[in-house]
Amino acid sequence: MKIIVDFDLCEANALCVGAAPQVFHLDDDDNLKVLIEAPGEERRAEVEEAVRLCPRAAITLEEG
């Protein structure tokens, strides 16, 4: 799976960071960073939770 973030929609609410802190990070300027763009299956549940929690639907998953 690959994480796709629409940074035009992202408001840096950090809900994704709370759900998947090993995958998402907010820097000191409140910009979202994707730490692992293609996480393994062991992270699927937390990444899917991050997608579900995003209030702007800025995060999607691409299977491949």
CHARMM-style PDB file with segment names, atoms N, HN, CA, C and O in Angstrom:
ATOM      1  N   MET     1       0.845  -1.182   0.000  1.00  0.00      PROA
ATOM      2  CA  MET     1       0.000   0.000   0.000  1.00  0.00      PROA
ATOM      3  C   MET     1       0.884   1.237   0.000  1.00  0.00      PROA
ATOM      4  O   MET     1       1.995   1.229   0.530  1.00  0.00      PROA
ATOM      5  N   LYS     2       0.375   2.283  -0.596  1.00  0.00      PROA
ATOM      6  HN  LYS     2      -0.527   2.290  -1.026  1.00  0.00      PROA
ATOM      7  CA  LYS     2       1.092   3.555  -0.649  1.00  0.00      PROA
ATOM      8  C   LYS     2       0.167   4.652  -0.126  1.00  0.00      PROA
ATOM      9  O   LYS     2      -1.016   4.696  -0.464  1.00  0.00      PROA
ATOM     10  N   ILE     3       0.717   5.529   0.697  1.00  0.00      PROA
ATOM     11  HN  ILE     3       1.678   5.493   0.972  1.00  0.00      PROA
ATOM     12  CA  ILE     3      -0.051   6.629   1.272  1.00  0.00      PROA
ATOM     13  C   ILE     3       0.014   7.827   0.339  1.00  0.00      PROA
ATOM     14  O   ILE     3       1.089   8.232  -0.105  1.00  0.00      PROA
ATOM     15  N   ILE     4      -1.155   8.385   0.050  1.00  0.00      PROA
ATOM     16  HN  ILE     4      -2.028   8.056   0.410  1.00  0.00      PROA
ATOM     17  CA  ILE     4      -1.259   9.593  -0.763  1.00  0.00      PROA
ATOM     18  C   ILE     4      -1.907  10.667   0.111  1.00  0.00      PROA
ATOM     19  O   ILE     4      -2.979  10.450   0.676  1.00  0.00      PROA
ATOM     20  N   VAL     5      -1.256  11.824   0.219  1.00  0.00      PROA
ATOM     21  HN  VAL     5      -0.385  12.001  -0.241  1.00  0.00      PROA
ATOM     22  CA  VAL     5      -1.809  12.939   0.987  1.00  0.00      PROA
ATOM     23  C   VAL     5      -2.043  14.109   0.038  1.00  0.00      PROA
ATOM     24  O   VAL     5      -1.145  14.526  -0.695  1.00  0.00      PROA
ATOM     25  N   ASP     6      -3.251  14.621   0.068  1.00  0.00      PROA
ATOM     26  HN  ASP     6      -3.980  14.282   0.663  1.00  0.00      PROA
ATOM     27  CA  ASP     6      -3.572  15.839  -0.682  1.00  0.00      PROA
ATOM     28  C   ASP     6      -3.266  17.015   0.250  1.00  0.00      PROA
ATOM     29  O   ASP     6      -4.082  17.384   1.095  1.00  0.00      PROA
ATOM     30  N   PHE     7      -2.098  17.582   0.082  1.00  0.00      PROA
ATOM     31  HN  PHE     7      -1.436  17.283  -0.604  1.00  0.00      PROA
ATOM     32  CA  PHE     7      -1.654  18.650   0.982  1.00  0.00      PROA
ATOM     33  C   PHE     7      -2.460  19.932   0.816  1.00  0.00      PROA
ATOM     34  O   PHE     7      -2.405  20.809   1.678  1.00  0.00      PROA
ATOM     35  N   ASP     8      -3.211  20.054  -0.283  1.00  0.00      PROA
ATOM     36  HN  ASP     8      -3.256  19.341  -0.983  1.00  0.00      PROA
ATOM     37  CA  ASP     8      -4.108  21.200  -0.437  1.00  0.00      PROA
ATOM     38  C   ASP     8      -5.317  21.071   0.502  1.00  0.00      PROA
ATOM     39  O   ASP     8      -5.892  22.078   0.917  1.00  0.00      PROA
ATOM     40  N   LEU     9      -5.694  19.846   0.831  1.00  0.00      PROA
ATOM     41  HN  LEU     9      -5.227  19.028   0.494  1.00  0.00      PROA
ATOM     42  CA  LEU     9      -6.808  19.614   1.747  1.00  0.00      PROA
ATOM     43  C   LEU     9      -6.363  19.520   3.205  1.00  0.00      PROA
ATOM     44  O   LEU     9      -7.123  19.858   4.112  1.00  0.00      PROA
ATOM     45  N   CYS    10      -5.146  19.065   3.426  1.00  0.00      PROA
ATOM     46  HN  CYS    10      -4.528  18.790   2.689  1.00  0.00      PROA
ATOM     47  CA  CYS    10      -4.654  18.804   4.782  1.00  0.00      PROA
ATOM     48  C   CYS    10      -4.621  20.086   5.619  1.00  0.00      PROA
ATOM     49  O   CYS    10      -4.088  21.113   5.199  1.00  0.00      PROA
ATOM     50  N   GLU    11      -5.206  19.992   6.815  1.00  0.00      PROA
ATOM     51  HN  GLU    11      -5.638  19.158   7.156  1.00  0.00      PROA
ATOM     52  CA  GLU    11      -5.200  21.116   7.765  1.00  0.00      PROA
ATOM     53  C   GLU    11      -4.264  20.863   8.934  1.00  0.00      PROA
ATOM     54  O   GLU    11      -4.241  21.646   9.884  1.00  0.00      PROA
ATOM     55  N   ALA    12      -3.492  19.785   8.884  1.00  0.00      PROA
ATOM     56  HN  ALA    12      -3.510  19.149   8.112  1.00  0.00      PROA
ATOM     57  CA  ALA    12      -2.544  19.423   9.939  1.00  0.00      PROA
ATOM     58  C   ALA    12      -3.226  19.312  11.300  1.00  0.00      PROA
ATOM     59  O   ALA    12      -2.731  19.828  12.302  1.00  0.00      PROA
ATOM     60  N   ASN    13      -4.366  18.632  11.318  1.00  0.00      PROA
ATOM     61  HN  ASN    13      -4.768  18.213  10.504  1.00  0.00      PROA
ATOM     62  CA  ASN    13      -5.080  18.412  12.566  1.00  0.00      PROA
ATOM     63  C   ASN    13      -4.394  17.391  13.469  1.00  0.00      PROA
ATOM     64  O   ASN    13      -4.701  17.310  14.658  1.00  0.00      PROA
ATOM     65  N   ALA    14      -3.493  16.634  12.927  1.00  0.00      PROA
ATOM     66  HN  ALA    14      -3.244  16.700  11.961  1.00  0.00      PROA
ATOM     67  CA  ALA    14      -2.673  15.660  13.652  1.00  0.00      PROA
ATOM     68  C   ALA    14      -3.434  14.434  14.130  1.00  0.00      PROA
ATOM     69  O   ALA    14      -2.898  13.660  14.923  1.00  0.00      PROA
ATOM     70  N   LEU    15      -4.651  14.233  13.680  1.00  0.00      PROA
ATOM     71  HN  LEU    15      -5.087  14.861  13.036  1.00  0.00      PROA
ATOM     72  CA  LEU    15      -5.359  13.018  14.059  1.00  0.00      PROA
ATOM     73  C   LEU    15      -4.658  11.795  13.479  1.00  0.00      PROA
ATOM     74  O   LEU    15      -4.642  10.733  14.101  1.00  0.00      PROA
ATOM     75  N   CYS    16      -4.086  11.940  12.302  1.00  0.00      PROA
ATOM     76  HN  CYS    16      -4.099  12.803  11.797  1.00  0.00      PROA
ATOM     77  CA  CYS    16      -3.336  10.844  11.696  1.00  0.00      PROA
ATOM     78  C   CYS    16      -2.081  10.525  12.509  1.00  0.00      PROA
ATOM     79  O   CYS    16      -1.695   9.364  12.641  1.00  0.00      PROA
ATOM     80  N   VAL    17      -1.455  11.557  13.046  1.00  0.00      PROA
ATOM     81  HN  VAL    17      -1.769  12.501  12.939  1.00  0.00      PROA
ATOM     82  CA  VAL    17      -0.267  11.368  13.874  1.00  0.00      PROA
ATOM     83  C   VAL    17      -0.630  10.563  15.120  1.00  0.00      PROA
ATOM     84  O   VAL    17       0.115   9.673  15.530  1.00  0.00      PROA
ATOM     85  N   GLY    18      -1.770  10.879  15.714  1.00  0.00      PROA
ATOM     86  HN  GLY    18      -2.375  11.602  15.380  1.00  0.00      PROA
ATOM     87  CA  GLY    18      -2.214  10.135  16.884  1.00  0.00      PROA
ATOM     88  C   GLY    18      -2.509   8.682  16.569  1.00  0.00      PROA
ATOM     89  O   GLY    18      -2.248   7.806  17.394  1.00  0.00      PROA
ATOM     90  N   ALA    19      -3.047   8.410  15.391  1.00  0.00      PROA
ATOM     91  HN  ALA    19      -3.259   9.122  14.721  1.00  0.00      PROA
ATOM     92  CA  ALA    19      -3.394   7.047  14.998  1.00  0.00      PROA
ATOM     93  C   ALA    19      -2.178   6.241  14.539  1.00  0.00      PROA
ATOM     94  O   ALA    19      -2.102   5.036  14.779  1.00  0.00      PROA
ATOM     95  N   ALA    20      -1.231   6.906  13.882  1.00  0.00      PROA
ATOM     96  HN  ALA    20      -1.293   7.884  13.688  1.00  0.00      PROA
ATOM     97  CA  ALA    20      -0.075   6.210  13.313  1.00  0.00      PROA
ATOM     98  C   ALA    20       1.189   7.058  13.472  1.00  0.00      PROA
ATOM     99  O   ALA    20       1.710   7.583  12.488  1.00  0.00      PROA
ATOM    100  N   PRO    21       1.680   7.193  14.698  1.00  0.00      PROA
ATOM    101  CA  PRO    21       2.824   8.078  14.946  1.00  0.00      PROA
ATOM    102  C   PRO    21       4.134   7.633  14.301  1.00  0.00      PROA
ATOM    103  O   PRO    21       5.048   8.442  14.139  1.00  0.00      PROA
ATOM    104  N   GLN    22       4.234   6.374  13.935  1.00  0.00      PROA
ATOM    105  HN  GLN    22       3.492   5.717  14.067  1.00  0.00      PROA
ATOM    106  CA  GLN    22       5.440   5.905  13.249  1.00  0.00      PROA
ATOM    107  C   GLN    22       5.404   6.224  11.758  1.00  0.00      PROA
ATOM    108  O   GLN    22       6.410   6.104  11.059  1.00  0.00      PROA
ATOM    109  N   VAL    23       4.214   6.636  11.277  1.00  0.00      PROA
ATOM    110  HN  VAL    23       3.396   6.734  11.844  1.00  0.00      PROA
ATOM    111  CA  VAL    23       4.025   6.870   9.847  1.00  0.00      PROA
ATOM    112  C   VAL    23       3.886   8.354   9.525  1.00  0.00      PROA
ATOM    113  O   VAL    23       4.382   8.821   8.500  1.00  0.00      PROA
ATOM    114  N   PHE    24       3.206   9.100  10.409  1.00  0.00      PROA
ATOM    115  HN  PHE    24       2.802   8.721  11.242  1.00  0.00      PROA
ATOM    116  CA  PHE    24       2.943  10.520  10.187  1.00  0.00      PROA
ATOM    117  C   PHE    24       3.595  11.360  11.282  1.00  0.00      PROA
ATOM    118  O   PHE    24       3.744  10.914  12.419  1.00  0.00      PROA
ATOM    119  N   HSD    25       3.981  12.586  10.918  1.00  0.00      PROA
ATOM    120  HN  HSD    25       3.860  12.948   9.994  1.00  0.00      PROA
ATOM    121  CA  HSD    25       4.632  13.488  11.867  1.00  0.00      PROA
ATOM    122  C   HSD    25       4.295  14.934  11.501  1.00  0.00      PROA
ATOM    123  O   HSD    25       4.233  15.286  10.324  1.00  0.00      PROA
ATOM    124  N   LEU    26       4.081  15.756  12.510  1.00  0.00      PROA
ATOM    125  HN  LEU    26       4.132  15.470  13.467  1.00  0.00      PROA
ATOM    126  CA  LEU    26       3.953  17.199  12.281  1.00  0.00      PROA
ATOM    127  C   LEU    26       5.273  17.852  12.656  1.00  0.00      PROA
ATOM    128  O   LEU    26       5.791  17.640  13.753  1.00  0.00      PROA
ATOM    129  N   ASP    27       5.817  18.649  11.735  1.00  0.00      PROA
ATOM    130  HN  ASP    27       5.397  18.821  10.844  1.00  0.00      PROA
ATOM    131  CA  ASP    27       7.081  19.321  12.046  1.00  0.00      PROA
ATOM    132  C   ASP    27       6.821  20.569  12.886  1.00  0.00      PROA
ATOM    133  O   ASP    27       5.674  20.857  13.230  1.00  0.00      PROA
ATOM    134  N   ASP    28       7.855  21.293  13.211  1.00  0.00      PROA
ATOM    135  HN  ASP    28       8.786  21.059  12.932  1.00  0.00      PROA
ATOM    136  CA  ASP    28       7.754  22.471  14.076  1.00  0.00      PROA
ATOM    137  C   ASP    28       6.901  23.583  13.473  1.00  0.00      PROA
ATOM    138  O   ASP    28       6.425  24.457  14.196  1.00  0.00      PROA
ATOM    139  N   ASP    29       6.703  23.558  12.160  1.00  0.00      PROA
ATOM    140  HN  ASP    29       7.090  22.847  11.572  1.00  0.00      PROA
ATOM    141  CA  ASP    29       5.878  24.557  11.483  1.00  0.00      PROA
ATOM    142  C   ASP    29       4.464  24.045  11.221  1.00  0.00      PROA
ATOM    143  O   ASP    29       3.723  24.636  10.436  1.00  0.00      PROA
ATOM    144  N   ASP    30       4.087  22.937  11.881  1.00  0.00      PROA
ATOM    145  HN  ASP    30       4.689  22.456  12.519  1.00  0.00      PROA
ATOM    146  CA  ASP    30       2.772  22.310  11.713  1.00  0.00      PROA
ATOM    147  C   ASP    30       2.509  21.848  10.293  1.00  0.00      PROA
ATOM    148  O   ASP    30       1.381  21.935   9.807  1.00  0.00      PROA
ATOM    149  N   ASN    31       3.535  21.361   9.632  1.00  0.00      PROA
ATOM    150  HN  ASN    31       4.451  21.290  10.027  1.00  0.00      PROA
ATOM    151  CA  ASN    31       3.392  20.751   8.313  1.00  0.00      PROA
ATOM    152  C   ASN    31       3.433  19.239   8.472  1.00  0.00      PROA
ATOM    153  O   ASN    31       4.305  18.704   9.156  1.00  0.00      PROA
ATOM    154  N   LEU    32       2.496  18.560   7.846  1.00  0.00      PROA
ATOM    155  HN  LEU    32       1.788  18.995   7.291  1.00  0.00      PROA
ATOM    156  CA  LEU    32       2.461  17.109   7.923  1.00  0.00      PROA
ATOM    157  C   LEU    32       3.579  16.504   7.087  1.00  0.00      PROA
ATOM    158  O   LEU    32       3.828  16.920   5.956  1.00  0.00      PROA
ATOM    159  N   LYS    33       4.236  15.529   7.661  1.00  0.00      PROA
ATOM    160  HN  LYS    33       4.033  15.191   8.580  1.00  0.00      PROA
ATOM    161  CA  LYS    33       5.268  14.761   6.957  1.00  0.00      PROA
ATOM    162  C   LYS    33       4.865  13.293   6.999  1.00  0.00      PROA
ATOM    163  O   LYS    33       4.434  12.791   8.037  1.00  0.00      PROA
ATOM    164  N   VAL    34       5.006  12.619   5.885  1.00  0.00      PROA
ATOM    165  HN  VAL    34       5.356  13.027   5.042  1.00  0.00      PROA
ATOM    166  CA  VAL    34       4.780  11.184   5.829  1.00  0.00      PROA
ATOM    167  C   VAL    34       6.147  10.527   5.996  1.00  0.00      PROA
ATOM    168  O   VAL    34       7.013  10.651   5.131  1.00  0.00      PROA
ATOM    169  N   LEU    35       6.331   9.834   7.102  1.00  0.00      PROA
ATOM    170  HN  LEU    35       5.627   9.733   7.805  1.00  0.00      PROA
ATOM    171  CA  LEU    35       7.623   9.227   7.407  1.00  0.00      PROA
ATOM    172  C   LEU    35       7.845   7.927   6.643  1.00  0.00      PROA
ATOM    173  O   LEU    35       8.975   7.594   6.285  1.00  0.00      PROA
ATOM    174  N   ILE    36       6.766   7.198   6.398  1.00  0.00      PROA
ATOM    175  HN  ILE    36       5.848   7.469   6.688  1.00  0.00      PROA
ATOM    176  CA  ILE    36       6.843   5.937   5.655  1.00  0.00      PROA
ATOM    177  C   ILE    36       5.764   5.976   4.577  1.00  0.00      PROA
ATOM    178  O   ILE    36       4.586   5.770   4.870  1.00  0.00      PROA
ATOM    179  N   GLU    37       6.157   6.236   3.344  1.00  0.00      PROA
ATOM    180  HN  GLU    37       7.114   6.404   3.106  1.00  0.00      PROA
ATOM    181  CA  GLU    37       5.179   6.377   2.255  1.00  0.00      PROA
ATOM    182  C   GLU    37       4.554   5.055   1.838  1.00  0.00      PROA
ATOM    183  O   GLU    37       3.430   5.027   1.338  1.00  0.00      PROA
ATOM    184  N   ALA    38       5.271   3.969   2.041  1.00  0.00      PROA
ATOM    185  HN  ALA    38       6.185   3.992   2.447  1.00  0.00      PROA
ATOM    186  CA  ALA    38       4.761   2.648   1.675  1.00  0.00      PROA
ATOM    187  C   ALA    38       4.934   1.706   2.866  1.00  0.00      PROA
ATOM    188  O   ALA    38       5.811   0.841   2.857  1.00  0.00      PROA
ATOM    189  N   PRO    39       4.097   1.877   3.890  1.00  0.00      PROA
ATOM    190  CA  PRO    39       4.241   1.030   5.081  1.00  0.00      PROA
ATOM    191  C   PRO    39       3.859  -0.420   4.782  1.00  0.00      PROA
ATOM    192  O   PRO    39       3.090  -0.703   3.864  1.00  0.00      PROA
ATOM    193  N   GLY    40       4.409  -1.313   5.571  1.00  0.00      PROA
ATOM    194  HN  GLY    40       5.034  -1.083   6.317  1.00  0.00      PROA
ATOM    195  CA  GLY    40       4.106  -2.733   5.411  1.00  0.00      PROA
ATOM    196  C   GLY    40       2.745  -3.094   5.986  1.00  0.00      PROA
ATOM    197  O   GLY    40       2.079  -2.274   6.619  1.00  0.00      PROA
ATOM    198  N   GLU    41       2.356  -4.317   5.755  1.00  0.00      PROA
ATOM    199  HN  GLU    41       2.897  -4.983   5.241  1.00  0.00      PROA
ATOM    200  CA  GLU    41       1.055  -4.817   6.209  1.00  0.00      PROA
ATOM    201  C   GLU    41       0.909  -4.723   7.730  1.00  0.00      PROA
ATOM    202  O   GLU    41      -0.209  -4.601   8.231  1.00  0.00      PROA
ATOM    203  N   GLU    42       2.003  -4.776   8.458  1.00  0.00      PROA
ATOM    204  HN  GLU    42       2.911  -4.875   8.050  1.00  0.00      PROA
ATOM    205  CA  GLU    42       1.931  -4.703   9.922  1.00  0.00      PROA
ATOM    206  C   GLU    42       1.414  -3.346  10.403  1.00  0.00      PROA
ATOM    207  O   GLU    42       1.014  -3.216  11.560  1.00  0.00      PROA
ATOM    208  N   ARG    43       1.417  -2.354   9.546  1.00  0.00      PROA
ATOM    209  HN  ARG    43       1.742  -2.460   8.606  1.00  0.00      PROA
ATOM    210  CA  ARG    43       0.922  -1.012   9.893  1.00  0.00      PROA
ATOM    211  C   ARG    43      -0.448  -0.707   9.277  1.00  0.00      PROA
ATOM    212  O   ARG    43      -0.983   0.388   9.454  1.00  0.00      PROA
ATOM    213  N   ARG    44      -1.006  -1.668   8.563  1.00  0.00      PROA
ATOM    214  HN  ARG    44      -0.572  -2.558   8.419  1.00  0.00      PROA
ATOM    215  CA  ARG    44      -2.258  -1.420   7.838  1.00  0.00      PROA
ATOM    216  C   ARG    44      -3.377  -0.910   8.749  1.00  0.00      PROA
ATOM    217  O   ARG    44      -4.038   0.071   8.408  1.00  0.00      PROA
ATOM    218  N   ALA    45      -3.599  -1.537   9.871  1.00  0.00      PROA
ATOM    219  HN  ALA    45      -3.062  -2.334  10.148  1.00  0.00      PROA
ATOM    220  CA  ALA    45      -4.718  -1.145  10.746  1.00  0.00      PROA
ATOM    221  C   ALA    45      -4.576   0.294  11.214  1.00  0.00      PROA
ATOM    222  O   ALA    45      -5.548   1.049  11.190  1.00  0.00      PROA
ATOM    223  N   GLU    46      -3.384   0.686  11.639  1.00  0.00      PROA
ATOM    224  HN  GLU    46      -2.594   0.073  11.659  1.00  0.00      PROA
ATOM    225  CA  GLU    46      -3.209   2.056  12.130  1.00  0.00      PROA
ATOM    226  C   GLU    46      -3.278   3.077  10.997  1.00  0.00      PROA
ATOM    227  O   GLU    46      -3.777   4.183  11.199  1.00  0.00      PROA
ATOM    228  N   VAL    47      -2.788   2.727   9.814  1.00  0.00      PROA
ATOM    229  HN  VAL    47      -2.381   1.828   9.650  1.00  0.00      PROA
ATOM    230  CA  VAL    47      -2.865   3.647   8.677  1.00  0.00      PROA
ATOM    231  C   VAL    47      -4.313   3.801   8.218  1.00  0.00      PROA
ATOM    232  O   VAL    47      -4.749   4.909   7.903  1.00  0.00      PROA
ATOM    233  N   GLU    48      -5.054   2.704   8.178  1.00  0.00      PROA
ATOM    234  HN  GLU    48      -4.699   1.805   8.434  1.00  0.00      PROA
ATOM    235  CA  GLU    48      -6.464   2.796   7.808  1.00  0.00      PROA
ATOM    236  C   GLU    48      -7.239   3.630   8.826  1.00  0.00      PROA
ATOM    237  O   GLU    48      -8.166   4.351   8.456  1.00  0.00      PROA
ATOM    238  N   GLU    49      -6.872   3.539  10.090  1.00  0.00      PROA
ATOM    239  HN  GLU    49      -6.119   2.954  10.390  1.00  0.00      PROA
ATOM    240  CA  GLU    49      -7.501   4.373  11.119  1.00  0.00      PROA
ATOM    241  C   GLU    49      -7.166   5.847  10.887  1.00  0.00      PROA
ATOM    242  O   GLU    49      -8.029   6.710  11.044  1.00  0.00      PROA
ATOM    243  N   ALA    50      -5.937   6.134  10.519  1.00  0.00      PROA
ATOM    244  HN  ALA    50      -5.236   5.432  10.391  1.00  0.00      PROA
ATOM    245  CA  ALA    50      -5.541   7.512  10.220  1.00  0.00      PROA
ATOM    246  C   ALA    50      -6.349   8.062   9.047  1.00  0.00      PROA
ATOM    247  O   ALA    50      -6.796   9.209   9.081  1.00  0.00      PROA
ATOM    248  N   VAL    51      -6.532   7.255   8.022  1.00  0.00      PROA
ATOM    249  HN  VAL    51      -6.169   6.324   7.994  1.00  0.00      PROA
ATOM    250  CA  VAL    51      -7.344   7.660   6.866  1.00  0.00      PROA
ATOM    251  C   VAL    51      -8.767   7.957   7.313  1.00  0.00      PROA
ATOM    252  O   VAL    51      -9.343   8.976   6.933  1.00  0.00      PROA
ATOM    253  N   ARG    52      -9.332   7.067   8.119  1.00  0.00      PROA
ATOM    254  HN  ARG    52      -8.864   6.239   8.427  1.00  0.00      PROA
ATOM    255  CA  ARG    52     -10.710   7.218   8.584  1.00  0.00      PROA
ATOM    256  C   ARG    52     -10.881   8.462   9.454  1.00  0.00      PROA
ATOM    257  O   ARG    52     -11.915   9.126   9.382  1.00  0.00      PROA
ATOM    258  N   LEU    53      -9.889   8.784  10.269  1.00  0.00      PROA
ATOM    259  HN  LEU    53      -9.048   8.244  10.328  1.00  0.00      PROA
ATOM    260  CA  LEU    53      -9.991   9.907  11.192  1.00  0.00      PROA
ATOM    261  C   LEU    53      -9.768  11.273  10.549  1.00  0.00      PROA
ATOM    262  O   LEU    53     -10.156  12.290  11.123  1.00  0.00      PROA
ATOM    263  N   CYS    54      -9.161  11.316   9.389  1.00  0.00      PROA
ATOM    264  HN  CYS    54      -8.845  10.489   8.922  1.00  0.00      PROA
ATOM    265  CA  CYS    54      -8.847  12.603   8.762  1.00  0.00      PROA
ATOM    266  C   CYS    54     -10.137  13.384   8.468  1.00  0.00      PROA
ATOM    267  O   CYS    54     -10.958  12.941   7.665  1.00  0.00      PROA
ATOM    268  N   PRO    55     -10.316  14.539   9.112  1.00  0.00      PROA
ATOM    269  CA  PRO    55     -11.557  15.283   8.939  1.00  0.00      PROA
ATOM    270  C   PRO    55     -11.722  15.895   7.545  1.00  0.00      PROA
ATOM    271  O   PRO    55     -12.840  16.236   7.160  1.00  0.00      PROA
ATOM    272  N   ARG    56     -10.660  16.038   6.801  1.00  0.00      PROA
ATOM    273  HN  ARG    56      -9.751  15.762   7.115  1.00  0.00      PROA
ATOM    274  CA  ARG    56     -10.726  16.619   5.457  1.00  0.00      PROA
ATOM    275  C   ARG    56     -10.587  15.573   4.362  1.00  0.00      PROA
ATOM    276  O   ARG    56     -10.551  15.916   3.181  1.00  0.00      PROA
ATOM    277  N   ALA    57     -10.510  14.307   4.738  1.00  0.00      PROA
ATOM    278  HN  ALA    57     -10.540  14.028   5.698  1.00  0.00      PROA
ATOM    279  CA  ALA    57     -10.330  13.210   3.779  1.00  0.00      PROA
ATOM    280  C   ALA    57      -9.135  13.482   2.861  1.00  0.00      PROA
ATOM    281  O   ALA    57      -9.198  13.263   1.652  1.00  0.00      PROA
ATOM    282  N   ALA    58      -8.055  13.961   3.460  1.00  0.00      PROA
ATOM    283  HN  ALA    58      -8.004  14.140   4.443  1.00  0.00      PROA
ATOM    284  CA  ALA    58      -6.861  14.325   2.712  1.00  0.00      PROA
ATOM    285  C   ALA    58      -5.918  13.137   2.493  1.00  0.00      PROA
ATOM    286  O   ALA    58      -4.976  13.227   1.705  1.00  0.00      PROA
ATOM    287  N   ILE    59      -6.170  12.036   3.185  1.00  0.00      PROA
ATOM    288  HN  ILE    59      -6.934  11.963   3.825  1.00  0.00      PROA
ATOM    289  CA  ILE    59      -5.288  10.876   3.083  1.00  0.00      PROA
ATOM    290  C   ILE    59      -6.035   9.738   2.404  1.00  0.00      PROA
ATOM    291  O   ILE    59      -7.160   9.405   2.776  1.00  0.00      PROA
ATOM    292  N   THR    60      -5.400   9.157   1.416  1.00  0.00      PROA
ATOM    293  HN  THR    60      -4.486   9.428   1.114  1.00  0.00      PROA
ATOM    294  CA  THR    60      -5.952   7.975   0.759  1.00  0.00      PROA
ATOM    295  C   THR    60      -4.858   6.919   0.647  1.00  0.00      PROA
ATOM    296  O   THR    60      -3.667   7.210   0.758  1.00  0.00      PROA
ATOM    297  N   LEU    61      -5.295   5.700   0.426  1.00  0.00      PROA
ATOM    298  HN  LEU    61      -6.263   5.463   0.336  1.00  0.00      PROA
ATOM    299  CA  LEU    61      -4.361   4.591   0.238  1.00  0.00      PROA
ATOM    300  C   LEU    61      -4.476   4.076  -1.187  1.00  0.00      PROA
ATOM    301  O   LEU    61      -5.570   3.931  -1.734  1.00  0.00      PROA
ATOM    302  N   GLU    62      -3.343   3.811  -1.758  1.00  0.00      PROA
ATOM    303  HN  GLU    62      -2.454   3.929  -1.314  1.00  0.00      PROA
ATOM    304  CA  GLU    62      -3.279   3.215  -3.092  1.00  0.00      PROA
ATOM    305  C   GLU    62      -2.709   1.812  -2.932  1.00  0.00      PROA
ATOM    306  O   GLU    62      -1.606   1.630  -2.417  1.00  0.00      PROA
ATOM    307  N   GLU    63      -3.461   0.844  -3.370  1.00  0.00      PROA
ATOM    308  HN  GLU    63      -4.357   0.991  -3.788  1.00  0.00      PROA
ATOM    309  CA  GLU    63      -2.974  -0.538  -3.286  1.00  0.00      PROA
ATOM    310  C   GLU    63      -2.076  -0.829  -4.475  1.00  0.00      PROA
ATOM    311  O   GLU    63      -2.288  -0.329  -5.579  1.00  0.00      PROA
ATOM    312  N   GLY    64      -1.083  -1.639  -4.224  1.00  0.00      PROA
ATOM    313  HN  GLY    64      -0.911  -2.046  -3.327  1.00  0.00      PROA
ATOM    314  CA  GLY    64      -0.217  -1.942  -5.341  1.00  0.00      PROA
ATOM    315  C   GLY    64       0.910  -2.705  -4.922  1.00  0.00      PROA
ATOM    316  OT1 GLY    64       1.758  -3.055  -5.743  1.00  0.00      PROA
TER     317      GLY     64
END
